[in-house]
């Protein structure tokens, strides 16, 4: 049971937490100032430490290098004592043992430096076994250049031993490189250790500088986690070292590990500035849900494919206003964009469709073309249209459409209406003419289908029809309120939240949800009435599919509530500290 560590915020596998010492420490952090080692059992027997509320005490331990055979590890296994104070246990990543400590030190971490796949496997193995509310500490591997990658992998605590050792060896560290001290004409830093003249700067000063820069980098990483933008930073930081680039890509291939830990929504902008952006969980999750959950309900209209815009949501842009004037509700509008893929008009506000900023050069890479083409192909194999009107410029957009059109699995005809640029009078005239005679759909139909599409996206395939087959809406898009069908006793079911393109359920909506056949996001709690939030110790069970940011139904012997998840479902069940879910509405039974 974890008593002295608590997670407050999450950004993928990276976490912002607190070591609850007498003087609390915000993680990720440098553990040196508060770490106390009770000693190795290889050299001598050790007494059980009393512990100290000012220190994180590493219990007596035997560590093993990476690659040690399992039978050797088992034969020298340590029985960790119970200490009523903040403690850390030394374990190996292959077969970590849960012993009720607040933190776990991965003894074999140094063996994985330089090996992206091995490091990924070690971290995933350890994190899937250890309690979700325990801190993970790695020793002897952190530098200013790699600590962001370590934190993104799931590390909470590091030490300065490697940075300090490199300094005494005359190796000067920065956030992006390592220099031999003798090669530096001037010191590229203004920390206190570097304030002396270059000729007086010693290796002792170098060691002090290295640790200071490591601490500064941890501050930067914490701010990135707070803002939900560690990944943006990581994509640039990983370029400075081949191992870091390989590690980033290896973790991107570990879909289940990262997807479970990545929020489904946030207000932070997603910067699409590198090829690795296409592998981000948020991008792949959106593309997957659009091509496996979304249902086209505008069955009487053709599909109008249009390019994206810099303004988000797209409907607020000048170009999409012109497209709308030409289309006049006679076609279902879907935007094409890198790195998102395809965005049906109903999901234009849903994270990350209105939260990304792409680097615009006019040139598409082969990776971008292949990704968007595959998403469009999958989209068209799931949806039905009489025809596709591709109102796209003759660059990457046109190539994507032509690739998909040529696919034998696609049997819907394509028409191209862009003469030169999509917003010229001639091109818009062609778009308008292509839709001549097509019936228009109503504003109400668009609003109702938007609510249903968002429900499909957030909850699962078919949820929109199951929950909102017969509804009425009030308010002005995108601030819609969802009600039961018109009548004297109608009830509000949900509200559309335009900042994230999600739905916030009322208690009436939550009850309709649990009574339906739609996929659930249910949190079962103990016998109490929650107010404000549900803490992890009060959770009895939770659906595995719950992710941070999901709308959840909370139910127990004494209460029925609805709120938004602050942990994933597995984390709710496995944690003994922290807020599991915020509570918006609650009824006592």
TAQUI-V898215 format. One record per residue. N is the residue number from 1. RES is the residue in one small letter. PSI is psi in whole degrees, -180 to 180 (* if undefined). BURIAL is + if it has 24 or more other C-alpha atoms within 12 Angstrom, else -. D_LAST is the distance of its C-alpha to the last C-alpha in whole Angstrom. Layout:
n = <N:N>
res = <RES:RES>
psi = <PSI:PSI>
burial = <BURIAL:BURIAL>
d_last = <D_LAST:D_LAST>
//
This chain:
n = <1:2:3:4:5:6:7:8:9:10:11:12:13:14:15:16:17:18:19:20:21:22:23:24:25:26:27:28:29:30:31:32:33:34:35:36:37:38:39:40:41:42:43:44:45:46:47:48:49:50:51:52:53:54:55:56:57:58:59:60:61:62:63:64:65:66:67:68:69:70:71:72:73:74:75:76:77:78:79:80:81:82:83:84:85:86:87:88:89:90:91:92:93:94:95:96:97:98:99:100:101:102:103:104:105:106:107:108:109:110:111:112:113:114:115:116:117:118:119:120:121:122:123:124:125:126:127:128:129:130:131:132:133:134:135:136:137:138:139:140:141:142:143:144:145:146:147:148:149:150:151:152:153:154:155:156:157:158:159:160:161:162:163:164:165:166:167:168:169:170:171:172:173:174:175:176:177:178:179:180:181:182:183:184:185:186:187:188:189:190:191:192:193:194:195:196:197:198:199:200:201:202:203:204:205:206:207:208:209:210:211:212:213:214:215:216:217:218:219:220:221:222:223:224:225:226:227:228:229:230:231:232:233:234:235:236:237:238:239:240:241:242:243:244:245:246:247:248:249:250:251:252:253:254:255:256:257:258:259:260:261:262:263:264:265:266:267:268:269:270:271:272:273:274:275:276:277:278:279:280:281:282:283:284:285:286:287:288:289:290:291:292:293:294:295:296:297:298:299:300:301:302:303:304:305:306:307:308:309:310:311:312:313:314:315:316:317:318:319:320:321:322:323:324:325:326:327:328:329:330:331:332:333:334:335:336:337:338:339:340:341:342:343:344:345:346:347:348:349:350:351:352:353:354:355:356:357:358:359:360:361:362:363:364:365:366:367:368:369:370:371:372:373:374:375:376:377:378:379:380:381:382:383:384:385:386:387:388:389:390:391:392:393:394:395:396:397:398:399:400:401:402:403:404:405:406:407:408:409:410:411:412:413:414:415:416:417:418:419:420:421:422:423:424:425:426:427:428:429:430:431:432:433:434:435:436:437:438:439:440:441:442:443:444:445:446:447:448:449:450:451:452:453:454:455:456:457:458:459:460:461:462:463:464:465:466:467:468:469:470:471:472:473:474:475:476:477:478:479:480:481:482:483:484:485:486:487:488:489:490:491:492:493:494:495:496:497:498:499:500:501:502:503:504:505:506:507:508:509:510:511:512:513:514:515:516:517:518:519:520:521:522:523:524:525:526:527:528:529:530:531:532:533:534:535:536:537:538:539:540:541:542:543:544:545:546:547:548:549:550:551:552:553:554:555:556:557:558:559:560:561:562:563:564:565:566:567:568:569:570:571:572:573:574:575:576:577:578:579:580:581:582:583:584:585:586:587:588:589>
res = <x:x:x:x:x:x:x:x:x:x:x:x:x:x:x:x:x:x:x:x:x:x:x:x:x:x:x:x:x:x:x:x:x:x:x:x:x:x:x:x:x:x:x:x:x:x:x:x:x:x:x:x:x:x:x:x:x:x:x:x:x:x:x:x:x:x:x:x:x:x:x:x:x:x:x:x:x:x:x:x:x:x:x:x:x:x:x:x:x:x:x:x:x:x:x:x:x:x:x:x:x:x:x:x:x:x:x:x:x:x:x:x:x:x:x:x:x:x:x:x:x:x:x:x:x:x:x:x:x:x:x:x:x:x:x:x:x:x:x:x:x:x:x:x:x:x:x:x:x:x:x:x:x:x:x:x:x:x:x:x:x:x:x:x:x:x:x:x:x:x:x:x:x:x:x:x:x:x:x:x:x:x:x:x:x:x:x:x:x:x:x:x:x:x:x:x:x:x:x:x:x:x:x:x:x:x:x:x:x:x:x:x:x:x:x:x:x:x:x:x:x:x:x:x:x:x:x:x:x:x:x:x:x:x:x:x:x:x:x:x:x:x:x:x:x:x:x:x:x:x:x:x:x:x:x:x:x:x:x:x:x:x:x:x:x:x:x:x:x:x:x:x:x:x:x:x:x:x:x:x:x:x:x:x:x:x:x:x:x:x:x:x:x:x:x:x:x:x:x:x:x:x:x:x:x:x:x:x:x:x:x:x:x:x:x:x:x:x:x:x:x:x:x:x:x:x:x:x:x:x:x:x:x:x:x:x:x:x:x:x:x:x:x:x:x:x:x:x:x:x:x:x:x:x:x:x:x:x:x:x:x:x:x:x:x:x:x:x:x:x:x:x:x:x:x:x:x:x:x:x:x:x:x:x:x:x:x:x:x:x:x:x:x:x:x:x:x:x:x:x:x:x:x:x:x:x:x:x:x:x:x:x:x:x:x:x:x:x:x:x:x:x:x:x:x:x:x:x:x:x:x:x:x:x:x:x:x:x:x:x:x:x:x:x:x:x:x:x:x:x:x:x:x:x:x:x:x:x:x:x:x:x:x:x:x:x:x:x:x:x:x:x:x:x:x:x:x:x:x:x:x:x:x:x:x:x:x:x:x:x:x:x:x:x:x:x:x:x:x:x:x:x:x:x:x:x:x:x:x:x:x:x:x:x:x:x:x:x:x:x:x:x:x:x:x:x:x:x:x:x:x:x:x:x:x:x:x:x:x:x:x:x:x:x:x:x:x:x:x:x:x:x:x:x:x:x:x:x:x:x:x:x:x:x:x:x:x:x:x:x:x:x:x:x:x:x:x:x:x:x:x:x:x:x:x:x:x:x:x>
psi = <125:124:-24:18:137:136:132:-38:155:143:86:-138:-15:146:147:118:-167:124:116:67:178:-37:96:148:128:130:157:143:165:120:-12:-45:-23:10:131:121:120:-10:161:139:-5:-34:-27:159:148:142:154:124:151:-27:165:129:-12:-6:154:107:123:117:156:139:162:121:155:143:160:139:-5:135:149:-38:-30:-44:-45:-38:-22:23:147:136:109:128:159:125:132:67:168:124:157:141:139:123:168:155:-25:-45:64:140:133:119:12:16:166:-23:156:129:122:105:-26:17:-38:-23:-11:-6:130:-7:96:-47:-42:-41:-43:-48:-38:-45:-43:-43:-46:-46:-29:-15:-41:157:142:-18:22:146:150:127:133:140:143:16:-10:134:165:-30:-30:-6:-30:-39:-41:-45:-42:-26:-16:7:138:-31:142:171:170:16:-44:-44:-40:-43:-43:-36:-43:-20:1:26:119:121:142:180:-12:3:173:129:145:130:-37:-19:-7:120:-38:161:121:46:154:23:165:-39:-28:8:-10:160:149:-41:-17:-5:118:176:-29:-44:-38:-42:-42:-43:-47:-43:-38:-42:-36:-43:-40:-39:-37:-37:-43:-42:-41:-42:-36:-41:-43:-40:-3:26:32:-39:-41:-45:-40:-37:-33:-41:-37:-17:-16:-7:135:-37:-39:-39:-45:-41:-42:-45:-37:-42:-35:-30:-15:69:-50:-40:-47:-38:-40:-29:0:126:150:-13:154:164:-13:143:141:118:119:93:1:168:-30:-18:-33:-20:2:146:-44:-37:-49:-36:-44:-48:-40:-43:-37:-34:2:-18:-37:138:128:121:0:62:-18:-2:150:170:129:110:126:157:159:-178:161:-32:135:140:160:-36:-15:-7:157:-42:-42:-26:-39:-40:-44:-41:-32:-37:-43:47:17:-1:157:118:129:129:143:136:149:132:10:-39:-110:143:102:148:-29:-22:17:-22:-7:133:134:22:-30:17:16:157:117:152:119:116:-14:-12:133:136:161:-37:-43:-45:-46:-40:-51:-37:-40:-40:-44:-41:-47:-37:-45:-25:-18:-31:163:129:153:-32:164:123:107:100:73:151:165:61:-133:-35:-50:-41:-39:-49:-42:-36:-46:-41:-35:-9:128:-24:-12:117:16:135:146:141:142:125:-2:114:-48:-71:145:-24:8:157:-39:-44:-44:-34:-40:-40:-45:-43:-35:-22:9:132:-9:137:147:149:160:162:-41:-41:-41:-45:-46:-42:-29:-46:-45:-41:-41:-39:-43:-48:-45:-37:-44:164:126:-8:-35:-46:-35:-41:-31:38:-44:106:171:157:149:171:178:131:135:13:74:142:136:129:163:168:154:138:173:-29:29:152:149:134:-36:168:137:130:104:-24:-31:-6:40:179:135:118:148:176:-37:-41:-40:-39:-39:-39:-52:-22:-4:180:8:150:139:158:76:137:120:127:170:-174:73:165:111:145:118:-48:162:124:153:-39:-21:-3:126:-40:161:147:137:-28:-2:134:159:128:-12:146:132:149:131:125:140:-178:-26:1:153:127:169:145:-161:133:137:-6:162:163:-50:-34:-38:-44:-35:-5:153:-1:159:165:120:-42:142:151:125:-47:145:142:131:140:*>
burial = <+:+:+:+:+:+:+:+:+:+:+:+:+:+:+:+:+:+:+:+:+:-:-:-:+:+:+:+:+:+:+:+:-:+:+:+:+:+:+:-:-:-:-:-:-:-:-:-:+:-:+:+:-:-:+:+:+:+:+:+:+:+:+:+:-:+:-:-:-:-:-:-:+:-:-:-:+:+:-:+:+:+:+:-:+:+:+:+:+:+:+:+:+:+:+:+:+:+:+:+:+:+:+:+:+:+:+:+:+:+:+:+:+:-:+:+:+:+:+:+:+:+:+:+:+:+:+:+:+:+:+:+:+:+:+:+:+:+:+:+:+:+:+:+:+:+:+:+:+:+:+:+:+:+:+:+:+:+:+:+:+:+:+:+:+:+:+:+:-:+:+:+:+:+:+:+:-:+:-:-:+:-:-:-:-:-:+:-:-:-:-:-:+:+:-:-:-:-:-:-:+:+:+:+:+:+:+:+:+:+:+:+:+:+:+:+:+:+:+:+:+:+:+:+:+:+:+:+:+:+:+:+:+:+:+:+:+:+:+:-:+:-:+:+:+:+:+:+:+:+:+:+:+:+:+:-:+:+:+:+:+:+:+:+:+:+:+:+:+:+:+:+:+:+:+:+:+:+:+:+:+:+:+:+:+:+:+:+:+:+:+:+:+:+:+:+:+:+:-:-:+:+:+:+:+:+:+:+:+:-:-:+:+:+:+:-:-:-:+:+:+:+:+:+:-:+:+:+:+:+:+:+:+:+:+:+:+:+:+:+:+:+:+:+:+:+:+:+:+:+:+:+:+:+:+:+:+:+:-:-:-:-:-:+:-:-:-:+:+:+:+:+:+:+:+:+:+:+:+:+:+:+:+:+:+:-:+:+:+:+:+:+:+:-:-:+:+:+:+:+:+:+:+:+:+:-:-:-:-:+:-:+:-:+:+:+:+:+:-:-:+:+:+:-:-:-:+:+:+:+:+:+:-:+:+:-:-:-:-:+:-:-:-:-:+:+:+:+:+:+:+:+:+:+:+:+:+:+:+:+:+:+:+:+:+:+:+:+:+:-:+:+:+:+:-:-:+:+:+:+:+:+:+:+:-:-:-:-:-:-:+:+:+:+:+:+:+:+:+:+:+:+:+:+:+:+:+:+:+:+:+:+:+:+:-:-:-:+:+:+:+:+:+:+:+:-:-:+:+:+:-:-:+:+:+:+:+:+:+:+:+:+:+:+:+:+:+:+:+:+:+:+:+:+:+:+:-:-:+:+:+:+:+:+:+:+:+:+:+:+:+:+:+:+:+:+:+:+:+:+:+:+:+:+:+:+:+:-:->
d_last = <31:32:31:34:34:31:31:30:32:33:36:36:37:38:36:36:34:35:37:36:39:40:41:39:40:39:39:41:44:47:47:50:50:47:47:49:50:51:53:54:55:58:60:59:56:54:52:48:48:46:44:44:41:44:44:43:45:46:46:50:50:52:52:54:55:54:55:55:55:52:54:55:52:51:54:53:49:48:46:44:43:40:41:38:39:39:41:42:43:46:45:47:45:46:45:42:41:37:38:35:37:36:39:41:45:46:50:51:50:54:55:53:55:57:55:52:51:51:49:46:46:46:43:41:42:41:38:36:37:36:33:31:31:34:37:40:44:47:50:54:53:52:54:54:54:52:49:47:47:46:43:42:42:40:42:40:43:47:50:53:56:57:57:59:62:63:64:66:67:68:65:64:60:59:56:57:61:62:66:69:70:73:73:71:73:71:67:65:62:62:60:62:63:65:66:70:73:73:75:74:70:70:68:66:65:65:62:60:60:59:56:55:55:53:50:51:50:47:46:47:44:41:42:42:39:37:38:37:41:42:43:46:47:48:49:52:52:53:56:58:58:58:56:53:53:53:50:48:49:48:45:45:45:43:40:37:37:37:35:32:33:34:31:31:31:33:35:38:41:42:46:48:51:52:52:49:47:47:45:42:39:38:41:41:37:37:40:39:36:38:40:37:34:36:37:39:38:42:43:46:47:49:48:50:50:51:51:49:49:49:47:43:41:44:44:45:48:51:52:49:50:53:52:49:52:54:51:50:47:49:48:45:46:45:46:48:48:49:47:44:45:44:42:41:41:37:36:39:36:34:35:38:39:40:40:43:47:49:53:55:59:59:60:57:58:58:54:53:54:54:50:49:51:49:46:48:49:46:44:47:47:43:43:46:48:51:53:53:54:55:55:56:59:62:60:58:56:58:59:55:55:59:58:55:57:59:56:57:53:53:55:54:57:57:58:59:60:60:64:64:61:58:58:62:62:64:61:59:61:61:57:57:60:58:55:57:56:53:50:47:44:42:40:37:37:38:34:32:34:33:30:30:32:30:27:30:31:28:26:29:31:30:27:28:29:26:24:26:28:28:27:29:30:30:32:35:35:34:32:30:27:25:24:24:27:29:27:26:22:23:20:21:20:22:24:27:28:32:33:32:32:28:25:22:19:16:13:15:17:15:13:17:18:16:17:21:23:24:24:21:20:17:16:14:13:13:10:10:9:12:14:17:17:17:19:21:21:17:17:18:19:20:22:26:26:24:27:27:26:24:21:18:15:12:10:9:7:5:5:7:10:14:17:21:22:24:25:26:24:27:27:23:23:27:26:26:26:25:23:21:19:19:16:16:13:10:6:4:0>
//
